[in-house]
């Protein structure tokens, strides 16, 4: 059974940094595409960053140059390093994966993923 558990969220001031973690069990993270998504109050869930099984990464334009997605295969864990945080980054952040191949160009589409974590809150104050 696939299980994903996010951690590392919290409250920071604008310009600060956080590192989110997503611990996976029930499958091998390096074998499948994994993504980070976020949902702010009153808004739809949106893709933030993704890393495919071949290491290819993809980022939303709003976070390019500030966020970095990576994974530790030995720990079966996905990470999202978030630097220079802004108030508009405030949201609940989720990690997700799927056992089917996620087509390149769709790795930031929430509907392409089946398995989701419970989310972790990130709050950035100005």
N, C-alpha and C positions, 0 to 999 in steps of 0.2 A: 504494500500500500504506500503510495507516494505521500509524503508529508513534508511541508515546508514551514519553517518557523523563522520569522524576522525578528531582529533585535537591533538595538543601537540608536533608536529614535530618541528625541528629547527636545529641549528648548534651547535655542541659541540666539545670539544677537546677529543682526545683519553683518555679513562679512566673515562669519564664523564657519566652522567645519564640523562635519559629522561623518562617521563611517557606519553604514548599515551592513548587517550581516543577514544571510539567509541560509540556515542550516537545513540540509535536505536529507531525507532518509527514504528507503524503499526503492531507490534507483541510483544510478551513477550520473552526477551532474555533468560530467565532461562529455557524456554521450548525447546530450540533448540541448537544444536552445533554451536559454533561460533569460528572463527579462525582469526589469524593475518597472513598476507602474505607480502612479499616484492619483489620488482623488481628493480634490479640495471640496469643501462644503458647497453644495449647489452646482457642482460641475461634474462633467463626465470623467470617467477614469481615462487617463492618458498614458501613453508609453513614454518612458524616460530614457532607458538604456537597455540594451540587450547584448548577449554574447552567444554566438552560435557554437556548435560542437567543434568547428575548425578554428575557433578563436576570433572569428570576425566579430567586430563590435559595431554597434549602431546607436546613435544618440539623437534625442530630440534637439532641434535647433536651439531651444531655450536653455539647454544645459551644456551644450558643447563648449569645451574649454574649461568647464568648472567641475563636471562630474566625471568619474572614471569607474567603469564596471570591470570587475575581475573575478577570477575564481581560483580557489585552492583545491585542486583535485584530491590531494591527500586527505583534506578535511571535509570533502564533499560540501563545500560552502561557497556561496556567491556573495560578493561584496559590492557595495556602492560607496565610493569615496566622494563626498560632496564638499566642495570648497567654495568660498566666496558666496555663501548662501544669501538669498534675498527673501524678502517677505512673501513674494509670489511663489516661493518653493514650499510654503506651508501647505501640508496635506498629509493624508495617511498614505504611506508607502507600502506597496505590496511586491512580493516576488512571485514569479509564475514560471511554469514550465509545461511541456507537452511531450508525449511519447511519439507523436507524429512529427515529421519534418515541417518546420516553419519556413515557408518560402522566403527567400531573400527579398527584402522590400516590405515584408509584412511582419517583421520581428517586433515592431512596436505597436502592433494592433492587438488590443486586449482580447478580442474575440477569437484569436488564433490559439489561445492557451486554455488548457483544461484544468490544470492544477494550480491552486492559489494558496498562499499563506494567509494568516489572519490580519496582517498589516501592523505597522508601527507608526506612531504619530511623530511628525516632524513639525515643529513650530519655530518660525523665525520672526523675531521681533525687530522692528526698525528703531 
